Amino acid sequence: MNLIIADDHPVIRRGIKELLFLEFPFAFIEEVRDAETLLQKLAGQHFDLAIVDIIMQGKSGIEALKDIRVLYPHLPVLIMSIYTQAEYEIQALEAGASGYLSKDIIHEKLTEAVHKLMLGKKYMTTSITNELLNKLYYETEEPAQKKLSKRECEVFNLLAKGRSVSTIAGLLSLKISTISTFRLRIFEKMNLKSNASLIILAAQQKMSGI
């Protein structure tokens, strides 16, 4: 199991590494201090998971995440931050994060988050999830599955897993413009405003297995 931690504070990197070794004693864990070095390391070696701080010197963790999603679309990325406000988690989810963890609970929740991400699931803290649901989730008595066509469900599931429109087009052998149209229809039918709200709805209704 190969993990990489990107944070510009060495004390925080060391603490996270120690927590991970308690749960994963045989893991290989790399440390980097900035996004540029993170991307260099990812280019030269296989990693199973990246744990990335949202704010670092130089390129931010969100900017690095966007690059990672283009270059390594299947790599799970856990964004960590000192911020607990919902808007930061929304920003991370929209950029393609697999999970978001605030640093004030990292000692309690880090290994739980890592286990979930390694299983291909999403991770959000309960308090932030509730806030997001209050803002983004709409009330409906009709199951979401009945709102979408079969092809729209396929696109929905891939969007919920953080795939880009261009990636989905390649996977389904369709034009990018066609996938964009499907995405627009999904948003209209399900009253969604962003990819983050789509991800949350998918997790809530267990449509995409995340």
HELIX and SHEET records of a PDB file:
HELIX    1   1 PRO A   10  GLU A   23  1                                  14    
HELIX    2   2 ALA A   35  GLY A   44  1                                  10    
HELIX    3   3 GLY A   61  LEU A   71  1                                  11    
HELIX    4   4 ALA A   86  GLU A   94  1                                   9    
HELIX    5   5 LYS A  103  ILE A  105  5                                   3    
HELIX    6   6 ILE A  106  MET A  118  1                                  13    
HELIX    7   7 THR A  126  LEU A  136  1                                  11    
HELIX    8   8 ALA A  144  LYS A  147  5                                   4    
HELIX    9   9 LYS A  150  ALA A  160  1                                  11    
HELIX   10  10 VAL A  165  LEU A  172  1                                   8    
HELIX   11  11 ILE A  176  MET A  190  1                                  15    
HELIX   12  12 ASN A  195  GLN A  205  1                                  11    
SHEET    1   A 5 PHE A  28  VAL A  32  0                                        
SHEET    2   A 5 ASN A   2  ALA A   6  1                                        
SHEET    3   A 5 LEU A  49  ASP A  53  1                                        
SHEET    4   A 5 VAL A  77  SER A  81  1                                        
SHEET    5   A 5 GLY A  99  SER A 102  1                                        
END                                                                             
